[in-house]
Amino acid sequence: MSKLAIITGADGGMGTEITRAVAQAGYHVIMLCYTLFKGEERKNQLILETGNPHIEVRQVDLSSMASVSDVADGLLGRGKHIDLLMNNAGTMSTTGRVCTEDGLEHTVAVNYMAPFLLTCKLLPLMGPGTRIVNMVSCTYAIGSITPEFFTRGKKGSFWRIPVYSNTKLALWLFTRTLAEQLKDEGITVNAADPGIVSTNIIRMDMWFDPLTDIFYRPFIRTPKQGAATAVSLLLDEKWQGVTGQMFASCKQRKLKEKFLHHPQAEQLWKDTMEYLRKLHLDV
């Protein structure tokens, strides 16, 4: 029986590359996608390319904690051991602050709360050898967690880049805390920084976007190049047993002490669990 991998945002640029690599390695892959039609289209393409028929699609809206909980419950009901969990999906608002049905700022919901909830709910299906990889960003270094984080993303007026950075810092702190909690269970939790990648997430919906496409995109990483670090963390034997670390360009990154033992990590975990409890979600 083939091993099982779960990948969020699997129909996007990097998500497709990660799915392709994992499928080629012989895993049964469940693609978690926002749009079922697009996911099925990408799945059929990948089955032809990899020769692996064991790829399926499930729809999930990562901005809705109910949707995340439902897809997790479906996987729990299936009962199959999870070998790889890739929290790849991410977003950056181009329309200003958007509040979700759960009272969360939209970027916070997709980039942080969804992977937190999905991962924690799926832990009963994991065990020794399971690898969890979270897709972060170099912008974590300028992130800041304030009391307004969950509902507004940042203190003061909305600005997409700081909000995005704050979610990536939060995801990194989640990575570190969870790695510490699971270190004796043989489950590893690491973070992958893809660098600046030529995907739609870097679009600003501004007048200079066409100029950016002409002058900037040719010099940044392709989705395949951006996905390489995550693929390495998921599949390479040399990372077996390594946990709680951040990687970039397929190498472990040396971080400042404040990011290894961040003073807000414990409180962020408590606040996140409390928020989910207010939504009546079991974790």
N, C-alpha and C positions, 0 to 999 in steps of 0.2 A: 504494500500500500504506500503510495507516494506521500511525502511530507506536505504539510499545509502552510501556505503563506497568505496573509491578509495585507492588502495594499490599499491605502486611501488615495483619492485623487489619481487613480490608476489610468484614467483616460487622458490625462494632461501630458505635457511635454516630457518632463522627467518621470512622471508616473508610468508612462508607456515604456520608457527605456528600462526602468526598474522591473516592471512586469515582464518584459521580454527576457531580461537576464535571468530572472528567477524561474521563469517557465523553461528556458533553455537548460537550466540546471536540474530540471525534472520535477519541480514542485507542482503540486495542485495549487492553483492560484485563485483566490477570490478577489475580484476587482470591486472595490467600493467606489461608486461613481455618483456624481450629482445627477447626471442625465442618463437614464436607462438606454435610450436609443443610441447615444454617442458611445456609451460603454459597450453595448452589444456590437456596434460597428467596429470598434477598436479590438474587441475580443476576437471576432472572426478573422480580422487581419493578423493578429498575433498567433492564432492557431495555425494559420497557413504558413507564417514565417518560421515558427519554432517547431512545428510538427507535434506540439504537445496539445492534446485535445482536452486536457483537464484544466480548463480556464473557465470561470463563470463570473457573472456580473450580478451585483446587488446594488440597488439604488439607496442612497442615503443623502439627506440634507444635513451637512455638518453644522449649519447654523441653528439647527433645531435639536435640543437635547433629547426631546422625545423620539425623534427620528434616529438619533445615535443609539439611544437606549433600545429601541425596537430592533435595529439591525444586530446589536450585540446579543439581545435575547434570542434572536433567531439562530445565531452562531452557537450560543450556549446550548440551545435545544438540540442542535445537531450533534454536539458532544465530541467532535473530533479534536484531537490534540493540535494546538497551534505551534508551529516551529518558528515562524517568522511573522512579526508584525511591523509593518512599515507605515508610520504616520507621516505620509508625504504631503498630503493636501495642504494648501495654504492660500491666503488671499490678501489683497491690500486694497482698501476702499478707494474708489475714484469718484465717489458721489457725496462725500461728506459722511457725517455720523449717521449710521443706520442702527436702529434698536431692534433686536430680535424679539420673538414671541416670549422669550424667557427673561427679557429685560437686560440682556447683554448687548454690549457694543458688538457689531457684526464680526469685525476682525478678531476680536477676543474670542468670540464663540467658535469660529472656524479654526483659528490657529492654535488656540490653547485649551479651551474647555472641552471641545470635541475629542481631541486626542487623549486628554486626561480621563474623560469619562469612558471612552471606548476601551482604552488600555486597562483601566482598573476593573471594568466589568468582565473583561475577557481573561483576567488572570487565572481563574479556576481551570482554564483549558491549557495553561502553560506549565512547564516543568523544566527539569535540567536540560540544558542545551538550547532552550528557546532564546531567540534574539529579538529584542525590541530596538528599533531605530527611529529616532525622531528627527525630522528635517528642520534644522534651525537656520540661522543666517548670521553673517558677520556683524549685523546691526545689533545683535544682542548686547554688544559692548556699550552702546549708547542708550540702552533701555533703562527704564525706571518704573518701579511698581509703587503706585500711590493709592490712597483709599478709593479713588475714582476709577481704578483700573477695570473692574468688571463691567460697569455700566456706561463708562465714557471713554475708556481706553487710556486716557491721560488727564492730568490736571489742566484746566483752562480750555481754550478753544480747540476744536478738532483739527488735527493735522495728521495726514495719513502715514507719513514716514515714522514719526515718533511712536504712534500707536502700533504700527507694525513691529517696530523695534522692541517695544514693551512686551508684545506677545511672544517674541522670540526669546527674550530674556526669561519670561515666565516658563516657556517650554523647556529651556535649559535647566532651570531650577527644578522643574518636575523630573527631568531626566536624572539629575543628581540625587534627588530625594528618593525616587523609586529605586534607583540602582542600589542605594544603601539599604533599603528595606528588603530587597530581594537577593542580596549578595550571597546569602547562605543557602539559597534555593537553586542555584545553578542557572538562573535566568539573568541574562545580561541586558543592560539598558545603556545605549550610547546615542550620541547626537552627531549628525552629519551636516556640515556647512558646505553647500554646493558652490559657493562663490556667486558671482553675478552672472546670471544665465539668461539667454535669449528666449524668454517666455513672455506671455501676455501680462504677467504680474508686474513687469517693470514699466508698463505703459502708464502715463500720467493723465491721459485724455486731455492733453493740452496742445496748443498750437505748434509746439516744437517736436511733437512725436514723429512726424515724417522726417525731420532733420536727424532725430535720434536714430531712426531706422537706417538712414543712409550712412551716417558718420560713426555710429557707436556700436550697433549690433554686430558688424563684421569682426569686431575685436574682443567680444565677450564670449563666454563659454556656450557651446551648444547644449541642448538638453541631455545628450548622451554624456558629454564631459561633466556636466553638473551632477548627473546621477551616479557617476563612477564611485564617489566616496561612499554613498549609501549602499551601492551594490557590493562594494568591498566589505563593508561592515556586516552585511547580511550573509555573505557567502564564503569569504576567505577564512580558511582554517586558522591562519595566524592570529586572528582576533578572538578565537575561542577563549572564553574566560575573562576577557577584558571588559570592564564595565565602568559606567559613570564617567566616561571620557567624551571629549569633543574631537572630531576629526575633520580635516580639510585637506583636499588634494590627496586623499587616501593615506594621510599620515596623522598621527596623534598631535593635537595642537597643545602647546604649553599655554596655560591660562594663568592670569594673575590670581593671587590668593583669594581676593574678594569674590571671584567667580567660582572658586572651588568650595569655599565655605561662606556662602552669601548669607548675610544676617537676616534676610527676609525669607529665606527658603522655607523654614519651618512654619512661619506664619502664613505664607501664601498657600501652603498645603492645607492648613486648617481652614482658611477662609474659603478655599475652593470647595472643600468637602461640605462646609456649612451652606454655601450657595446651592450646591446640588441637593442637599437635604431640604432646603426651602422649596425646591422644585419637586419634592417628593420622589426623588430618584434614588434607588438603592445602588450603592457602590461597594 
